[in-house]
Amino acid sequence: MIKPYVLGIDIGGTNTVFGIVDARGVVLASSSIKTQKHADFDDYLDELHTEVIRLLEANDALDKILGIGIGAPNANYYTGTIEGKVNLPWPSPLPLAQIVSEKFGIPVAITNDANAAAIGEMTYGAARGLRDFIMITLGTGVGSGIVINGQLVYGHDGFAGELGHTIIRRNNGRLCGCGRTGCLEAYCSATGVARTAREFLEIREDESLLRELPIDAITSKDVYDAAIKGDKLAKEIFEYTGNILGEAFADFTVFSSPEAIILFGGLAKSGDLLMRPLRESMEKNMLHIFKGKVKVIPSELKEADAAVLGASALGWEAGKANSAPNPVAVPAKTNE
C-alpha cells in the first residue's frame, strides 16, 4: 500500500506541535501538547502517542504514514539522540528516534530545529531548486542550517552549523546563553534586540516611545512597533542589528559561497527596518569575488506550519530509507 503522508513533530521548550503532511507540503491537520507538562519522558510520550493517534484516526490516516520527522533542540541526526543541556525536562542523552519509532512502529529521523527549517525550506519553500544556501532562524536565539551541493551539512558529529554562536564581538562582548561572550545570538536574536534597546535607553537620553515601557519588559516587538511609528531610537536599534547581521553574513559567505541566505522568524518580518542595513553591511564587508552574488530573502513557509513542515520533510527521508513492517501502534482496546 502506498503511504501518502508523513508526520512532522516539532518539540519546543513550551509546546510540541505535530501534523499530518502530504507530498505537496500541505498540512492536512495539526495539534499540540505541552512539552513541559510531564517531567517523566515516558508520560510525555504516552500523551503524545494518544493525541497523534486521535489526530490520525480523525483524518483517516492511521495506516497511511510513511515516516516521522522530528525537530528538537540539540537533536543529533546521526545518533537519533537529544544531547547536551537543552530546555527540556528529561535526562540527556535521550535516544529519541529509537523510542518514538518503537512506540509508533514507523521509521523516525530527527534533527535540530534550525536544520529542520532548512530541510523544510528546500523541500517546500524558497529554497526549492537551490543547491547551496544558508537558512538563518531569528527567534529567541539564532539558529542555522547550511546546505552545500544539495546536502545539509551535519559535520562529523551531527552538530555542524551553529552559526548563531560564531563570535561577532571579541572585545567586551555580551554574555550568551551558551556561556561564551560576543556570540551573534546575543545581538541579533529577538532577545538580543531587546538587550540592545535596554542598553541604548540606559546610556542615551534620546526621547523614545520605548521609555514609556518598563525597561526590563521591553521585547523586540515593542521595538518594531515603535520603529513603525517613526521612533528614531527604535530605528537605530534595527540599524545596529542589521549592521551586525550583515557583517556575519559576509563572513558566512566566504565559508560556503551560498546562492542565497534565507531568513525565518519574527525578526525576518521587519522589512526594510532590518533588511536595508543588513544588505548594505553585507555588501560593504563582502570579499570582492562574492559582491552582488548572494541574495538575502525571507522564508516562504507559513509561520504557523513551518515547524511541522520542516520536521515532516525528514519523515519522507526516514520512510524511504526504512520499510516500516507495522502500521501505527494503536493502543489495545480494553473491555469495560
Phi, psi and omega per residue, in radians:
M1 nan 2.289 3.083
I2 -1.290 2.255 3.139
K3 -1.791 1.938 -2.952
P4 -1.526 -0.057 -3.040
Y5 -2.219 2.803 2.927
V6 -2.225 2.867 3.088
L7 -1.942 2.212 3.059
G8 -1.844 2.306 3.137
I9 -2.227 2.172 3.076
D10 -1.982 2.010 -3.134
I11 -1.693 1.840 3.096
G12 -1.779 2.988 -3.119
G13 -1.139 -0.460 -3.123
T14 -1.858 -0.893 -3.079
N15 -2.160 2.636 2.950
T16 -1.922 2.039 -3.104
V17 -1.865 2.412 3.133
F18 -2.461 2.651 -3.102
G19 -2.771 2.775 3.089
I20 -1.640 2.223 -3.036
V21 -2.226 2.396 3.081
D22 -1.675 -3.136 -3.019
A23 -1.195 -0.297 3.115
R24 -1.539 -0.059 -3.120
G25 1.510 0.376 3.091
V26 -1.601 2.199 3.065
V27 -1.445 1.857 -3.085
L28 -1.209 -0.682 -3.139
A29 -2.855 2.632 3.139
S30 -2.573 2.866 3.108
S31 -2.746 -3.054 -3.113
S32 -2.762 2.815 2.989
I33 -2.368 2.915 3.102
K34 -1.428 2.174 -3.105
T35 -1.154 -0.743 -3.000
Q36 -1.496 0.076 -3.061
K37 -1.118 -0.607 -3.070
H38 -2.040 2.095 3.073
A39 -1.254 -0.439 3.116
D40 -1.633 2.197 -3.062
F41 -1.107 -0.638 -3.141
D42 -1.052 -0.691 3.108
D43 -1.162 -0.707 3.084
Y44 -1.057 -0.814 -3.103
L45 -1.127 -0.663 3.102
D46 -1.067 -0.770 3.131
E47 -1.166 -0.737 3.117
L48 -1.038 -0.799 -3.139
H49 -1.051 -0.795 -3.136
T50 -1.048 -0.794 -3.083
E51 -1.274 -0.604 3.075
V52 -1.142 -0.798 3.112
I53 -1.014 -0.725 3.128
R54 -1.052 -0.769 -3.138
L55 -1.152 -0.743 -3.129
L56 -1.146 -0.755 3.140
E57 -1.116 -0.692 -3.114
A58 -1.183 -0.336 -3.098
N59 -2.053 0.369 3.096
D60 0.874 0.810 -3.069
A61 -2.221 0.280 -3.006
L62 -1.029 -0.712 -3.110
D63 -1.941 0.463 -3.049
K64 -2.099 0.303 -3.099
I65 -1.727 2.047 -3.117
L66 -1.323 -0.709 -3.104
G67 -2.825 2.922 3.118
I68 -2.105 2.280 3.031
G69 -1.993 2.395 -3.101
I70 -2.223 2.267 2.972
G71 -1.857 2.287 -3.084
A72 -2.698 2.723 3.109
P73 -1.047 2.355 3.088
N74 0.953 0.527 3.095
A75 -1.390 2.258 -3.087
N76 -1.749 1.999 -3.104
Y77 -1.038 -0.675 -3.083
Y78 -1.205 -0.810 -3.021
T79 -1.648 -0.294 -3.095
G80 1.301 0.312 -3.085
T81 -2.005 2.706 2.904
I82 -1.642 2.184 -3.018
E83 -2.220 2.586 3.036
G84 1.458 -3.138 -3.091
K85 -1.339 2.030 3.100
V86 -2.346 2.934 -3.091
N87 -1.461 0.976 3.115
L88 -2.304 2.624 -3.004
P89 -1.471 0.070 -2.994
W90 -1.821 2.749 3.138
P91 -1.088 2.686 3.121
S92 -2.232 2.532 -0.002
P93 -1.317 2.602 -3.124
L94 -2.067 2.057 -3.105
P95 -1.321 1.198 -2.954
L96 -1.055 -0.859 -3.067
A97 -1.045 -0.773 -3.123
Q98 -1.124 -0.792 -3.090
I99 -1.128 -0.791 -3.117
V100 -1.178 -0.707 3.127
S101 -1.069 -0.745 3.122
E102 -1.166 -0.622 -3.119
K103 -1.195 -0.710 -3.043
F104 -1.712 -0.288 -3.073
G105 1.224 0.528 -3.078
I106 -2.367 2.497 3.092
P107 -1.066 2.491 -3.083
V108 -2.280 2.417 2.960
A109 -2.237 2.509 -3.134
I110 -2.268 2.756 2.995
T111 -2.780 3.045 3.126
N112 -1.320 2.915 -2.981
D113 -1.125 -0.642 -3.139
A114 -1.223 -0.703 3.070
N115 -1.112 -0.687 3.098
A116 -1.066 -0.697 3.110
A117 -1.090 -0.713 3.123
A118 -1.115 -0.759 3.128
I119 -1.134 -0.719 3.101
G120 -1.096 -0.720 3.135
E121 -1.146 -0.667 -3.139
M122 -1.249 -0.571 -3.105
T123 -1.468 -0.717 -2.982
Y124 -2.152 -0.239 -2.907
G125 -2.086 -2.468 -3.005
A126 -1.170 -0.320 -3.100
A127 -1.652 0.133 3.080
R128 -1.052 2.199 -3.123
G129 1.584 -0.186 3.110
L130 -1.579 2.423 3.122
R131 -1.860 -0.255 -3.131
D132 -2.420 1.900 3.122
F133 -2.733 2.883 3.060
I134 -2.150 2.273 3.070
M135 -1.726 2.207 3.092
I136 -2.068 2.156 3.092
T137 -1.803 2.132 -3.109
L138 -1.894 1.563 3.121
G139 -2.214 -2.388 3.066
T140 -1.010 -0.595 3.016
G141 -2.124 -2.964 3.034
V142 -2.070 1.938 3.114
G143 -1.848 2.917 3.135
S144 -2.701 2.622 2.990
G145 -2.328 2.272 -3.069
I146 -1.934 2.188 3.096
V147 -2.011 2.180 3.121
I148 -2.220 2.215 -3.140
N149 0.939 0.656 3.080
G150 1.409 0.069 -3.102
Q151 -2.099 2.336 3.052
L152 -1.183 2.372 -3.129
V153 -1.525 2.050 3.115
Y154 -1.855 -0.397 -3.056
G155 1.348 3.103 -3.030
H156 -1.243 -0.383 -3.070
D157 -1.995 0.006 3.113
G158 1.615 0.011 -3.046
F159 -2.026 0.342 3.108
A160 -1.153 2.698 3.015
G161 1.673 0.458 3.103
E162 -1.560 1.102 -3.070
L163 -1.210 -0.391 3.073
G164 -1.134 -0.285 -3.128
H165 -1.950 0.389 2.877
T166 -1.330 2.503 -3.067
I167 -1.505 2.018 -3.074
I168 -1.773 -0.292 3.083
R169 -2.348 1.860 -3.022
R170 -1.566 -0.301 3.129
N171 -1.904 2.048 3.123
N172 0.986 0.696 3.139
G173 -1.263 2.765 3.132
R174 -1.186 2.580 3.034
L175 -1.223 2.269 3.125
C176 -1.739 2.796 3.112
G177 -1.094 -0.344 3.138
C178 -1.382 -0.176 3.133
G179 1.802 -0.230 3.096
R180 -1.636 3.082 3.136
T181 -2.101 2.547 3.051
G182 1.519 0.154 -3.108
C183 -1.160 2.620 3.090
L184 -0.952 -0.698 -3.116
E185 -1.026 -0.567 -3.105
A186 -1.247 -0.227 -3.105
Y187 -2.003 -0.627 -2.907
C188 -2.017 0.112 2.969
S189 -1.437 3.017 3.043
A190 -1.043 -0.665 3.086
T191 -1.135 -0.684 3.127
G192 -1.125 -0.686 3.101
V193 -1.086 -0.731 3.104
A194 -1.125 -0.655 3.094
R195 -1.130 -0.705 3.094
T196 -1.078 -0.735 3.125
A197 -1.036 -0.790 -3.128
R198 -1.125 -0.715 3.125
E199 -1.098 -0.802 -3.129
F200 -1.078 -0.757 -3.110
L201 -1.148 -0.547 -3.113
E202 -1.362 -0.586 -3.037
I203 -1.752 -0.139 -3.111
R204 -2.130 2.893 -3.106
E205 -2.056 0.182 -3.124
D206 -1.011 2.549 2.980
E207 -1.225 2.505 -3.128
S208 -2.821 2.532 3.050
L209 -1.074 -0.441 -3.114
L210 -1.171 -0.386 3.130
R211 -1.242 -0.192 3.102
E212 -1.429 -0.143 -3.088
L213 -1.846 2.652 3.019
P214 -1.051 2.192 -2.974
I215 -1.053 -0.609 -3.111
D216 -1.355 -0.162 -3.095
A217 -1.823 -0.011 -3.094
I218 -1.134 2.357 3.107
T219 -2.025 2.959 3.101
S220 -1.102 -0.561 3.103
K221 -1.162 -0.637 3.074
D222 -1.059 -0.722 3.131
V223 -1.133 -0.747 3.118
Y224 -1.082 -0.829 -3.118
D225 -1.036 -0.713 3.127
A226 -1.177 -0.712 -3.135
A227 -1.115 -0.708 3.117
I228 -1.076 -0.542 3.118
K229 -1.437 0.037 3.083
G230 1.655 0.155 -3.112
D231 -1.112 2.106 -3.044
K232 -1.119 -0.774 -3.115
L233 -1.126 -0.729 3.131
A234 -1.098 -0.698 3.097
K235 -1.093 -0.681 3.127
E236 -1.141 -0.577 3.097
I237 -1.104 -0.749 3.077
F238 -1.158 -0.656 3.098
E239 -1.060 -0.811 3.127
Y240 -1.054 -0.804 -3.130
T241 -1.133 -0.793 3.132
G242 -1.086 -0.666 3.122
N243 -1.086 -0.763 -3.140
I244 -1.166 -0.754 3.097
L245 -1.052 -0.739 3.136
G246 -1.066 -0.732 3.088
E247 -1.047 -0.790 -3.120
A248 -1.128 -0.742 -3.116
F249 -1.128 -0.614 3.081
A250 -1.095 -0.679 3.091
D251 -1.210 -0.724 3.135
F252 -1.067 -0.647 -3.120
T253 -1.070 -0.676 3.134
V254 -1.059 -0.565 -3.103
F255 -1.253 -0.878 -2.965
S256 -2.156 -0.028 3.134
S257 0.838 1.045 -3.102
P258 -1.303 2.656 3.018
E259 -1.306 -0.544 -3.115
A260 -2.627 2.653 2.931
I261 -2.011 2.130 -3.037
I262 -1.876 2.275 -3.068
L263 -1.861 2.350 3.092
F264 -2.314 2.595 3.094
G265 2.067 3.000 -3.066
G266 -0.984 -0.780 -3.119
L267 -1.110 -0.519 -3.139
A268 -1.136 -0.264 3.138
K269 -1.604 0.205 -3.082
S270 -1.407 -0.064 3.085
G271 1.128 -2.510 -3.069
D272 -1.146 -0.349 3.083
L273 -0.949 -0.680 3.133
L274 -1.790 -0.734 -3.000
M275 -1.164 -0.689 -3.110
R276 -1.085 -0.956 3.118
P277 -1.132 -0.557 3.129
L278 -1.086 -0.907 -3.098
R279 -1.128 -0.713 3.131
E280 -1.097 -0.772 -3.133
S281 -1.173 -0.690 3.139
M282 -1.079 -0.817 -3.133
E283 -1.192 -0.635 3.125
K284 -1.099 -0.620 -3.067
N285 -1.735 0.040 -3.050
M286 -1.334 2.415 2.976
L287 -1.031 2.416 -2.919
H288 -1.000 -0.567 -3.092
I289 -1.239 -0.215 -3.138
F290 -1.872 -0.101 -3.061
K291 -1.011 2.334 3.077
G292 1.296 0.108 -3.049
K293 -1.787 -0.333 -2.987
V294 -1.901 2.122 3.096
K295 -1.472 2.519 2.966
V296 -2.025 1.995 -3.005
I297 -2.326 2.646 3.109
P298 -1.361 2.724 3.073
S299 -1.075 2.634 3.050
E300 -1.811 0.066 3.121
L301 -1.428 2.393 3.055
K302 -1.162 2.299 -3.055
E303 -1.010 -0.654 -3.103
A304 -1.146 -0.500 -3.071
D305 -1.845 -0.151 -2.933
A306 -1.049 -0.772 -3.090
A307 -1.106 -0.774 3.131
V308 -1.182 -0.732 3.136
L309 -1.095 -0.782 3.141
G310 -1.058 -0.794 3.123
A311 -1.163 -0.682 -3.066
S312 -1.114 -0.538 -3.133
A313 -1.026 -0.557 3.066
L314 -1.207 -0.461 -3.129
G315 -1.094 -0.652 3.105
W316 -1.114 -0.732 3.134
E317 -1.099 -0.782 -3.136
A318 -1.124 -0.750 -3.091
G319 -1.169 -0.647 -3.130
K320 -1.328 -0.478 -3.128
A321 -1.421 -0.382 -3.109
N322 -2.338 2.448 3.045
S323 -1.659 2.103 -3.126
A324 -1.415 2.006 -3.094
P325 -1.285 -0.358 -3.039
N326 -2.132 2.620 2.987
P327 -1.261 -3.120 3.102
V328 -0.951 2.355 -3.130
A329 -1.283 1.883 -3.127
V330 -1.644 2.346 3.122
P331 -0.980 2.427 3.127
A332 -1.161 2.431 3.132
K333 -1.346 2.500 3.116
T334 -1.956 2.621 3.091
N335 -1.495 2.178 -3.130
E336 -1.678 nan nan
